[in-house]
């Protein structure tokens, strides 16, 4: 993670300028996906007095009676208690498993596999679904792990939001505005 991402995407199109949304404790509401609002939603929240402007872009919006720099970072005025556990979605399963097949490590053509197949009573839930590439999923088919002789590198489990945030830091967004950097990774462990 570094400033090279900022430099690579230094040109922001006129329609962009999203704002990083921080909770009242100045932590992002989420890391992956990164908590961003469109400039329109951000300006609306400013006018409704729901956020504090922390940092701004050089870009200005105007009306006949008003002018303001677009916010690049805002913090909520009211603290939102983060959920302990994330929603059970395909994306969150992939994020828990770091976007790699749990059978062979491949990162292409991902799907998910039921450890205990649905045909054998397996349920579609955190502790039975794992990330698999299509070839491994096809090879395992409807067999139990013992019969297929295929075990995931990491057994499926229900992650916490914190664990997904930690995993998400390994997959930074394509664009990070320089004003966001001070608020994204301040709670990570420092290198000696």
Phi, psi and omega per residue, in radians:
X1 nan 2.190 -3.136
X2 -2.821 -3.080 -3.102
X3 -1.283 -0.200 3.117
X4 -1.057 -0.551 3.081
X5 -1.111 -0.640 3.140
X6 -1.172 -0.826 -3.099
X7 -1.156 -0.641 -3.126
X8 -1.140 -0.463 -3.107
X9 -2.100 0.634 -3.062
X10 -1.100 -0.564 -3.125
X11 -1.443 2.039 3.119
X12 -1.848 2.236 -3.136
X13 -1.179 2.690 -3.073
X14 -0.986 -0.544 -3.110
X15 -1.415 -0.119 -3.081
X16 -1.545 -2.229 -3.081
X17 1.243 0.928 3.063
X18 -1.217 2.768 3.100
X19 -1.913 2.371 3.003
X20 -1.300 2.254 -3.100
X21 -1.828 2.093 3.125
X22 -1.821 2.600 3.014
X23 -1.236 3.073 -3.137
X24 -1.121 -0.324 3.086
X25 -1.592 0.159 3.093
X26 1.217 0.406 2.984
X27 -1.801 2.533 3.080
X28 -1.020 2.528 3.093
X29 -1.058 -0.650 3.024
X30 -2.649 2.669 3.124
X31 -1.669 -0.642 -3.073
X32 -2.546 1.832 0.017
X33 -1.227 2.622 -3.131
X34 -1.123 2.373 -3.107
X35 -1.285 1.687 -3.133
X36 -2.157 2.511 3.015
X37 -2.062 2.619 3.040
X38 -1.132 2.795 -3.138
X39 -1.093 -0.561 3.141
X40 -1.159 -0.801 3.120
X41 -1.131 -0.622 3.141
X42 -1.164 -0.797 3.125
X43 -1.085 -0.701 3.106
X44 -1.071 -0.771 3.132
X45 -1.117 -0.601 3.083
X46 -1.109 -0.829 -3.123
X47 -1.165 -0.525 3.098
X48 -1.454 0.034 3.095
X49 1.046 0.677 3.129
X50 -1.719 -0.248 -3.084
X51 -2.369 2.768 2.970
X52 -1.816 2.430 3.070
X53 -1.447 2.174 -3.112
X54 -1.750 -0.684 -3.128
X55 -2.639 2.733 -3.096
X56 -2.294 2.789 2.981
X57 -1.456 2.973 3.017
X58 -1.368 -0.248 -3.114
X59 -1.301 2.410 -3.075
X60 -2.028 2.493 2.967
X61 -1.972 2.541 -3.070
X62 -2.344 2.628 2.911
X63 -2.237 3.082 3.133
X64 -1.014 -0.495 -3.070
X65 -2.091 0.132 -3.013
X66 -2.599 2.602 3.070
X67 -2.542 2.371 3.086
X68 -2.652 2.580 2.987
X69 -1.274 2.439 3.114
X70 -1.162 2.305 3.100
X71 -1.174 2.396 3.039
X72 -1.812 -0.433 3.066
X73 -2.428 2.288 3.061
X74 -2.279 2.684 3.044
X75 -2.119 2.465 3.104
X76 -1.175 2.539 3.092
X77 -1.385 -0.505 3.119
X78 -1.936 2.278 -3.136
X79 -1.170 2.327 3.069
X80 -1.859 2.070 -3.129
X81 -1.192 2.090 -3.131
X82 -1.204 2.587 3.077
X83 -1.192 2.578 3.108
X84 -1.369 -0.693 -3.103
X85 -2.060 2.448 -3.136
X86 -1.386 2.893 3.058
X87 -1.164 2.591 3.099
X88 -1.481 1.716 3.130
X89 -2.275 2.817 3.102
X90 -1.016 -0.792 -3.135
X91 -1.022 -0.795 -3.117
X92 -1.184 -0.548 3.034
X93 -1.118 -0.811 3.119
X94 -1.062 -0.735 -3.137
X95 -1.129 -0.771 3.089
X96 -0.967 -0.721 -3.084
X97 -1.610 0.245 3.059
X98 0.978 0.652 3.046
X99 0.918 0.748 3.070
X100 -2.487 2.570 3.113
X101 -1.066 2.270 -3.113
X102 -1.402 -0.078 3.094
X103 -1.716 -0.719 -3.071
X104 -2.190 -0.181 3.118
X105 1.565 -0.060 -3.128
X106 -1.104 2.637 -3.135
X107 -2.001 0.131 -3.116
X108 -1.873 2.674 3.000
X109 0.929 0.884 -3.051
X110 -1.421 2.537 3.025
X111 -2.502 -2.865 3.029
X112 -2.257 2.722 -3.075
X113 -2.149 2.472 3.010
X114 -1.517 2.040 3.136
X115 -0.952 -0.967 2.961
X116 -1.642 1.976 -3.058
X117 -0.974 2.593 3.108
X118 -1.037 -0.587 3.125
X119 -1.139 -0.294 3.119
X120 -1.890 0.284 3.086
X121 1.660 0.071 3.133
X122 -1.194 2.456 -3.107
X123 -1.733 2.703 3.085
X124 -1.560 1.570 -3.139
X125 -2.677 2.944 -3.034
X126 -0.825 -0.809 -3.003
X127 -1.456 0.141 3.106
X128 -2.294 -0.055 -3.090
X129 -1.998 2.322 3.134
X130 -2.328 2.721 3.108
X131 -1.308 2.342 3.120
X132 -2.493 2.583 3.009
X133 -1.370 2.784 -3.092
X134 -1.016 -0.765 3.129
X135 -1.065 -0.744 3.123
X136 -1.171 -0.703 3.130
X137 -1.071 -0.737 3.126
X138 -1.171 -0.724 -3.138
X139 -1.114 -0.711 3.132
X140 -1.274 -0.694 3.117
X141 0.970 -2.416 -3.116
X142 -1.648 0.403 -3.109
X143 -1.586 2.672 3.011
X144 -1.247 2.705 -3.104
X145 -0.965 -0.690 -3.131
X146 -1.099 -0.776 -3.099
X147 -1.199 -0.668 3.138
X148 -1.389 -0.232 -3.028
X149 0.952 0.772 3.140
X150 -2.329 2.044 3.089
X151 -2.114 2.421 3.115
X152 -1.210 2.598 3.090
X153 -1.043 -0.635 3.111
X154 -2.225 2.170 3.111
X155 -1.150 2.488 -3.135
X156 -1.115 2.521 -3.141
X157 -2.698 2.898 3.086
X158 -1.521 1.948 -3.106
X159 -1.436 2.854 3.002
X160 -1.588 2.874 3.064
X161 -1.052 -0.685 3.130
X162 -1.035 -0.738 3.128
X163 -1.107 -0.706 3.116
X164 -1.181 -0.662 3.067
X165 -1.056 -0.778 3.131
X166 -1.059 -0.803 3.121
X167 -1.126 -0.667 -3.105
X168 -1.115 -0.470 3.132
X169 -1.115 -0.392 3.103
X170 -1.350 -0.175 -3.112
X171 -2.209 1.217 -3.064
X172 -1.115 2.650 3.093
X173 -1.076 2.806 3.135
X174 -1.155 -0.437 -3.084
X175 -2.277 2.214 3.036
X176 -2.301 2.023 3.101
X177 -1.242 2.509 -3.080
X178 -1.020 -0.502 -3.135
X179 -1.255 -0.233 -3.130
X180 -1.499 -0.451 -2.933
X181 -1.009 -0.659 -3.124
X182 -1.155 -0.293 -3.056
X183 -1.884 -0.110 -3.032
X184 -1.557 -0.732 -2.959
X185 -2.172 0.443 -3.098
X186 -1.230 -0.326 -3.124
X187 -1.761 0.262 3.076
X188 -1.571 2.766 -3.116
X189 -1.199 2.373 -3.123
X190 -1.419 2.562 3.093
X191 -1.372 2.529 -3.131
X192 -1.233 nan nan
